[in-house]
Amino acid sequence: MRQDCMNNDFVEIDSQESLEQFLTASNGATVLFKHSNMCGVSSRAYDEMAKLKEPVGLITVQKARAVSDEIEKRWNVAHETPQVLIIRDGKLIWDASHFLIKADAVEAAVRQMSSEQ
């Protein structure tokens, strides 16, 4: 797992091991962002996610398809890109895809989950 050079708030997740490390290192809600580097909608969602203050686990599906598959299996969600998932205590608590990915919506969901702890 390494910090992505494009944005300090993104943590690149490219293996199941780095996914586990990211989930374990988080305190409270964890934000995962599945991104396709070949999709205009995903590029727009990337710009939205770059606005977030909290760290975002970035899964680029072209480089980490096995991680994307693990997310689909573990949290029983259909594969989509772009897709944002918020995980807390190992459980999927919020998700959005495509044009529903907005920084303010993700921040509001994280705040709500943090206040419920």
C-alpha distance (Angstrom), angle and dihedral (degrees) to the residues before:
residue distance angle dihedral
M1 . . .
R2 3.79 . .
Q3 3.74 137.6 .
D4 3.79 110.7 -95.3
C5 3.80 111.2 -118.8
M6 3.79 93.0 -138.6
N7 3.80 96.4 64.4
N8 3.78 131.6 5.7
D9 3.80 91.1 -141.8
F10 3.81 92.8 63.1
V11 3.78 120.6 82.5
E12 3.78 111.2 -166.0
I13 3.79 113.3 -129.2
D14 3.77 111.2 -165.2
S15 3.81 103.8 154.0
Q16 3.78 139.3 36.0
E17 3.80 87.9 -109.7
S18 3.81 92.1 56.3
L19 3.82 89.2 46.7
E20 3.81 89.7 55.5
Q21 3.80 91.5 46.4
F22 3.80 92.0 51.1
L23 3.81 93.0 47.9
T24 3.81 92.1 46.8
A25 3.81 94.1 47.5
S26 3.78 94.6 53.7
N27 3.77 123.9 96.2
G28 3.78 109.3 -146.8
A29 3.77 121.4 -25.0
T30 3.81 118.4 19.0
V31 3.79 122.0 -153.2
L32 3.81 118.8 -146.0
F33 3.80 121.7 -173.5
K34 3.80 120.9 -165.0
H35 3.79 108.3 -157.5
S36 3.79 136.5 -177.0
N37 3.79 115.3 -151.8
M38 3.81 89.4 -155.7
C39 3.82 99.3 58.3
G40 3.79 129.8 84.5
V41 3.81 92.9 -153.0
S42 3.79 89.3 52.7
S43 3.80 90.3 49.8
R44 3.81 89.9 55.0
A45 3.81 90.1 48.4
Y46 3.84 89.5 49.3
D47 3.81 89.0 57.1
E48 3.81 89.5 50.6
M49 3.79 92.5 49.4
A50 3.82 90.9 48.6
K51 3.82 87.3 66.1
L52 3.81 92.8 64.8
K53 3.78 119.9 106.1
E54 3.80 96.6 -150.6
P55 3.80 123.1 74.3
V56 3.79 114.4 -87.2
G57 3.79 122.6 -153.5
L58 3.81 105.3 -133.3
I59 3.80 117.4 -153.1
T60 3.80 110.7 -175.6
V61 3.79 101.5 -161.7
Q62 3.81 94.7 -150.1
K63 3.82 89.4 60.3
A64 3.80 100.7 31.4
R65 3.79 110.0 32.6
A66 3.81 91.3 145.2
V67 3.82 89.5 58.6
S68 3.80 90.4 48.9
D69 3.80 89.5 50.7
E70 3.82 90.6 49.3
I71 3.81 90.9 52.0
E72 3.81 90.5 50.4
K73 3.80 91.7 50.0
R74 3.81 98.9 39.7
W75 3.80 97.3 48.6
N76 3.81 98.7 27.0
V77 3.81 95.4 -122.7
A78 3.77 127.3 143.3
H79 3.80 114.5 -110.2
E80 3.78 111.1 -101.5
T81 3.78 135.3 156.0
P82 2.83 125.9 -119.3
Q83 3.77 95.2 31.1
V84 3.81 133.5 154.9
L85 3.78 123.5 -159.2
I86 3.78 128.6 -176.1
I87 3.79 113.5 -153.1
R88 3.80 125.8 -168.5
D89 3.78 125.2 176.7
G90 3.81 89.8 -8.7
K91 3.80 93.7 -56.0
L92 3.79 130.6 111.2
I93 3.79 106.3 -118.9
W94 3.82 103.2 166.0
D95 3.78 138.2 9.7
A96 3.78 141.0 172.3
S97 3.77 137.0 175.3
H98 3.77 142.5 -161.5
F99 3.82 115.1 -10.8
L100 3.82 92.4 0.0
I101 3.81 89.1 72.6
K102 3.80 105.4 104.3
A103 3.79 125.3 156.1
D104 3.81 93.1 -132.7
A105 3.83 92.0 52.2
V106 3.81 91.9 50.2
E107 3.81 91.9 46.9
A108 3.81 91.0 48.9
A109 3.81 91.1 50.6
V110 3.82 91.9 48.8
R111 3.83 91.1 48.6
Q112 3.79 91.1 49.2
M113 3.81 92.4 49.1
S114 3.82 91.3 47.3
S115 3.80 92.0 51.5
E116 3.82 91.1 51.3
Q117 3.79 93.2 58.1
